[in-house]
Amino acid sequence: MYLCSKNNTDFIKKRAITTKLGYKYVKAVFQFGFTLPLNTKTIDFDYKPFLFSIGIQGFIGKKFFGKKNVL
C-alpha cells in the first residue's frame, strides 16, 4: 500500500490478525493489527500504528437463496 503526499510517495506495510467466534449463522469478528512506515525519514502524514475492530457477521444465504453454500 502507498500513500501520496505533496512532494513524494510513501510506502507503508499493514499486518492484521482476524478471529471469528460464534455459531453457524452469527459470528463475532475481532481484528488487531499494526502499520509500519517503510521510509520514516520522509514521512509527512499522520498514521495510526495500531488498529483494533469488533463486528458481527451473519449468514442469510440459506434463508434467502435456498442453498447451503453461497460463495
N, C-alpha and C positions, 0 to 999 in steps of 0.2 A: 504494500500500500504506500502511496506517496501523497504528500500534501504540498500544494503550490503556495508560495508566498510572493511578495512583490518582486524580489530580486533573484530567487533561486527555487529549486525544488528539493524538499527534504524527504527522506525516507524514514518510515517507522515500521516496527515489527510488532505484531499483536499475537498473543497466545492466550487461549482460554480453555477452561475445563467445564464441560456441561454435564449435569447429572439430572436424570428424570426418575422420580419416585412416585408410585401410585398403583392403581388397579387398572383393569382392562381399558376403560373408556376415559378416565380422568387421571392426569398426572401433574404433579408439581415439578416445575423446571427450575433448576438453580444453575447459575453460571458465575464463575470467578475467573478473572484474567488480569493480564498486565500488558503495558505498552512500553516498548523500548525505542527511543530515537536512535537512529544509526549514525547520525552526524551531529553530535552535541555542540560543536563549535559554531555552527552557522544557524542553529535553530532559533527562529524568531516568531514562534506561535505558542500559544498555551495548549497543553495537553494534560490529561489526567493519567497518572501512571498505573492506577488500579481500576478495575471495573467489577461490579457485582450486580446481578439482576435476579429477580424472582418472578415466576409466571405460572400460569395454569394452562395446560393443554388438554383439549377434549377431542375425542374421536366420534364423529357423527356419520361416518361413511355407511355403515350397515343400515341405519335407520332411513337415510335419505336416498341412498343409491342401491340398496338391496344386495350388496356384495360384501364378502368377508374382508378382502384385501383391496383397498384403494390406494394405489401408488405403493 
